[in-house]
Amino acid sequence: MRALAARQHWIVTRLQLLRLGFSESAIDRRISSGRLFPIHRGVYAVGHPGLSREGRYMAAVLAIGPGAVLSHFAAAALWGFWSGPTEPIEVTVARGVGSRKTIRVHSVKDLPDAAIAVEHGIPVTTPARTVLDLAVSMYSDRAFARLVHEAEAQRLVDPGLLRAEISRARPRCPGVRRLANEIADGPKPTRSGLEDAVVNLLRRHGFPPFTTDVRVPGTPEWVTVDVLFEAQKLAIEVDGDRWHGTKFRRKFDARKQAIIEAAGVRVIRLAEDDPQRETETVARIWNGLT
């Protein structure tokens, strides 16, 4: 029992114990004596009731039973590209199963093997399938874009993997259009919500192709910019007060800008509130491109 529990983040099920040779009464005695602690119906923590995050996730998956996998926000947290709340824990399974008090079950018609992985010993939707699932339930386009960018930055997904997931989805899957729109012009990894706001502004106003968080050609390796219109030789730097307001940072930014301009690329610097002054900021960028 302990060997099995150790592989499952100190979680076991009643069915697993019966298969190991325990009788129903032997299981009940261990519950009464404090050696097994009920977490869900027929799911127990071994040795102590305190569970790690992974233990809670494993308990939820085992509670739903065969074929169940961790999904949605909990899956994104397990993979490492979501740091927000994950309660109730979400689980997906290809059969009709009702939700429980602390587990939200997504019953689907089909859950292909290509959409399933194992991470930290826990059955879980792949990063690409997780992103598609969250395309349905994320509360805002900006938050969803941030999540996709984080998964891309960690090299967990790329546009090819996401397109393959879209192609496997049902034609009426509500997340398909949102995800397709997000990756239509390629990955746009950013490092802050402020940079996300600038990327969204550029997309809304039909600016020509651009890349983000990229090295400027003809400069040292460390010289990267937030946005680069390479064909038009224009860079945009987004200066949030938190990171760019110190004396040291202002001197560093001035040095970097001089190197960029020496390579023949103009630089537009946007302040923290410029994305809110949309009309003025859009006109300024268009002027810089012409």
N, C-alpha and C positions, 0 to 999 in steps of 0.2 A: 504494500500500500504506500509506504513512504517513498519508494523508488518511483512509483507512478506519479504521486503527488509532486515530487521534485521536478518531474518533467513538465508538469502542468501548473506551475506557479502555486503549488500547494493547494490545488483544487482536485477533488475527485467527485464522481457521481455514485449514486446508489447502484445503478446498473453495473458500473465498472467494478464495484466492490463485490457484488454478487458473482460476477464472472471470475473474480479472483478466489472465490470459494468462501467468502463470508456469508453467514446466514443473516436473515432479516433481524433476528434477535441480537446477533453479535453487533450488527451495525447500530441498532437502537441503544445497546449498552454503551457503545463508544460515544454516542451523542449525549446520553445521560451523564456519563463520567467526564465530559468536557474534552474528549480527544477528537471529536468531530463537531464542527459548528455549522449549522444550516445557513446557507447563503441564499439559495433559491430552492424551490421544491425539488428534492432529490439531488441537490448539489451542495457539497460541504467543503469547508476549509479544514485542513488537517493541522492539528497542533495548537493553533491560535486563531482568533477571529479576524485579526488585522490582516488586510490584503494590500499588496502593491497595486499600482494601476494595472499592470499586466494580469495580476490575479483577478481583479474585478472583470477585466475584459474576457479572460478565459472562462470565468464562472458564467458570464452571460451567454457565451457561445455554447457551452456545455448544457446550459439550462434549456436551450431551444432544441438541441439534439442533432441527430445526423444531418449532415449537409449544411449546417449553419456556419456562417462566417461573420466575423466582425466587419462593420461597414460604416460608411458615412463619416461623421465627425470623429468617432472613436478610431476608425481606421486611419484617417488622416493624422490623428494625434500619434498613433502607434508608429506610422511611417516617419513622422517627424516634421510634417509641413503644416500642422495646425496646432496652436497653443491655447485655443479658447476652450470653452466648456464642452464636455462630452456626455453630460447626463440629460436624459436617460441614455444609456448605452444602446447603440443601434446595431442590429444584427439582421442579415439578409439570408433568406432560405428559399429554396425552390419548391415550396409546398405551403399549404394553408396552415398557418400557425398564428394564434392570437398574441398580442403584446401582453407584457406583464407590468407590474407596478414600476419597476426600474429598468425595464428592457423594452425598447421600441422595435417591433419586428416588421421588416419589409418582406412580404411574401411576393415572390416573382414567379413567372411561368418558367423561366429558364435561367440558370446560372452556369455558364460554360466554364470549363476548366481553365480557359485562357484568362478568365476574370478572377481567378483564385490564386492566392499565394500563401506562404506560411512565414510569419515574421515573429521572432522571439517565441517560437513554438506555438503561435496562435494562428488558426485559419483566418484569413483576412482577405478582403478584396484587394486586387492589385492597385498600385497608385493611380494608374490610368482609369480603372473602373471607379475608384473612389472619387476622382475628380468629376467623372460623368455623373455619378450619383449626386454629388453636391451641387452640380449645375442645376439640379431641380430644387434643392432646398436652401441654398444660400440666400441670405436675406437682402443682399444688395449686389449690384453689378461690380461695384468697387471692391467689396469684400471678396467676391468670387475671383476677380482679376488678381487680387493680392495672393489668394490661395494658389492659383495656377502658377503665378510667377515664382512663388516659394518652392513649389514642387519642381519647376524647371530649374531653378537655381541650385537645388540639391541634386540635380541630375537623376531624379526619380522618374520623370516623364520628359518626353519631347513631342513636338508636333506629330511625328510619325506614329508614335504609340497612341496618342490621343485620337488621331484620325482612324486608326485601326479599331479603337474602342467605339467610335462613332459608327463605323461601318457594321459592327456586330450588333448595335442597338436596334431595337424595334423602330420602324419608321416614325411612329407617333410618340416615341420617348420624349417627354417634355424638356429634357436637358440637352438634347442634341443641338438645337439651334443656338442656344446660349454658348455652349462650348465651341461650336464651329465658328461663331462670330469672334470669340476670344482669340482663337488661334489662326484666324483667316490671314493675317499679315505676318505670321511667324511669331516666334517667342519674343516677348518683351520683358525680360527679367529686370526688376528694379530693386532698389534697396530701401525704399521708404514709401509711406502712404502719400507723401507730397509728390514724389516722382510718379506714382500711379496716377495722381490727379493730372499731371502734365501729359502723360501718355494718353489718358482718356480724352483730354482736350484736343490733342493732335488728331486722334482718330475721328472724333466727332466732326472736325472741320476739314476732313479730306486732304490732309497734308501728304506730300509725296513720301515714298518709302523711307524709313529711318530705322536705326538700330539703337539699342539701349545698353548702358553699362559696358562700353566698348572702348578699346584702345584707338587712339587717333593715329592713322597711318603716318609714318615718317617721324614719329616721336618715340622716346624711350618707353619700355614696357609698362612702366608704372603710370603713364599718362593716359588715363581713361576719362571719359565724359559720360554724363547722364544720358544725353541724347545726341546722336550724330546723323546728320543728313550728309552722307559721304559724297554723293554726286554733286550737291550744291555747296560743299565745303563750308558747312555751318554746324557748329556745336551749340548745345544748350546745356548750361549748368544750373542746377536747382539748388539754391542756397538757403536751407533752413537755418534759422537762428541758432538752434541747439548745436549744430555741428560746424557752422561757418562764422559764428559771431565772435570768436576769440581773436586776439592779436596774432597769435601763431598761425591760426588757420587763414586769416586774411592775407598774411604774407605768403603762405604756401599757395593759396589760390591765385595770387597775383603772379607768382613764379610760374605756375603751371599754365596759366593763360598766355603768358609771354612765349612759352615753348610751343603751345598750340598755334598761336598766330604766326610764329616764325615758320611753321610748317604749311602756311597758306590757308588755314582754316579760321574763319571768323567765330567769335564767341558771343552768345547772348546769355546774360545771367538773369535768372528769374528769382525774385524774392518769394518769401513764404506765402504772401497774400496775392501774388500775381495771378494764379489760376482762378481766383474769384473775380478778378477784373478781366473777364473773359474777352470781351470785344477789343479792349485795348491791347491785351497780350497777344491775341490771334493776329491783329494787324501788325504788331511789332515783329512777330516771327515771319509772317509773309513778306514783310519788307526786307528782312534779313536774307530770305531765300532768293530775292530778285536782284 
